[in-house]
Amino acid sequence: MGIQSNPNLSDFLDSLAANLKNPNQISQLEKTFIHRPASFRVNTLKAKEQGVINSLAKQKIKAHKWRFPNSYYIDYKLTKTLQKTKEFKQGLLYMQSFASMLPVIILDPRAGENILDVTAAPGSKTSQIASLTQNQGSLDAVELDFKRHQRLLKNLKLLNVDLENYCQTYQQNALHFLENNPQKTYDKILLDAPCSSSAKIILNDSSSFQHITPNFVSKLARLQSQLLQAAFKQLKPKGSLVYSTCSLDPLENHLLISDFLANEPSAKLQQVAMPAVEGLEYQLEVPQRVIDQTLQVMPNKFIESFYVAHLTKIHA
Ligand SMILES: C[S@@+](CC[C@H](N)C(=O)[O-])C[C@H]1O[C@@H](n2cnc3c(N)ncnc32)[C@H](O)[C@@H]1O
């Protein structure tokens, strides 16, 4: 299906072009709406990096090192082969896009910290946090949807996330969870918000974009904003909150962060910078620091776009 025969996609791209500092970037962007090499993290809760890579090589799966911790990529055509290996089935590795690894790298979880993952299923980032902290400290992971919560639990068990002494999951609306547990406060919070997924568009797969309507996006933006306000309340002074989406829409990203900062004097934006990850530059009616200090990844053949904002709390 081409763009012109898909009004949702064509409307979406037109409105995106209107917000870009250099509207020519839209044609560059379209070229990146493709299948990328398959990527994964070695699960350091269960395996040693080199052992996994050597074993894959013996099975004729050549994995190339990438620049994030424990991260690799393989030819997209080898995805099914990888999924048949014992390394995949036993959770010695976890398939995750590089873009999806980014928010946790920015959050920089450390052993001993109290951490909250507000919207957690299927657990890519919950397990990434557990792997980086080696199950030390405490991690609460909340997920609204029953089936997705089951999948979260299944993944966390497979990946050796310690569900007795480290990570507690809750199948609840995070808004209720936060409201009903005001005594729970956190050093670090990840809000990887439910979003329109417009950064995951694949041009020849209309199911990747036919849901993206203005009404859908504005409803999501309302929920994202409520989740951000409620989560930020539970952040300890000097704590860090990372807000992320796999959306390209400023309504879910820059505009939302800008509104939040205008109403939350104790929030301070921190610079998000990732060496060798280029940003997309928007031209929006928001304070320039929101454009300069948050990151909307410019997608390329390795990484899809993702939006990441890093907030700290300067006082209670
Ligand atoms: C972008 S996904 C999270 C992906 C996850 N962080 C990961 O890396 O695997 C957003 C999740 O939020 C959940 N969700 C939506 N509304 C929610 C709410 N009010 N409370 C808790 N979870 C919610 C969705 O069911 C979905 O699983």
The ligand as a Gaussian input file, in Angstrom:
#p B3LYP/6-31G(d) Opt

LIG

0 1
 C        4.622000       1.127000      25.439000
 S        3.905000      -0.173000      26.297000
 C        5.133000      -0.513000      27.522000
 C        6.283000      -1.316000      27.002000
 C        7.200000      -1.759000      28.120000
 N        7.712000      -0.621000      28.872000
 C        8.357000      -2.578000      27.587000
 O        9.425000      -2.002000      27.330000
 O        8.195000      -3.786000      27.434000
 C        2.687000       0.598000      27.255000
 C        1.952000      -0.351000      28.195000
 O        1.112000       0.444000      29.040000
 C       -0.029000      -0.312000      29.360000
 N       -1.024000       0.643000      29.918000
 C       -1.886000       1.445000      29.231000
 N       -2.587000       2.203000      30.104000
 C       -2.134000       1.888000      31.356000
 C       -2.479000       2.338000      32.656000
 N       -3.414000       3.275000      32.856000
 N       -1.842000       1.781000      33.712000
 C       -0.888000       0.832000      33.524000
 N       -0.518000       0.368000      32.308000
 C       -1.136000       0.897000      31.233000
 C       -0.382000      -0.972000      28.040000
 O       -1.228000      -2.085000      28.243000
 C        1.014000      -1.347000      27.520000
 O        1.348000      -2.642000      27.917000

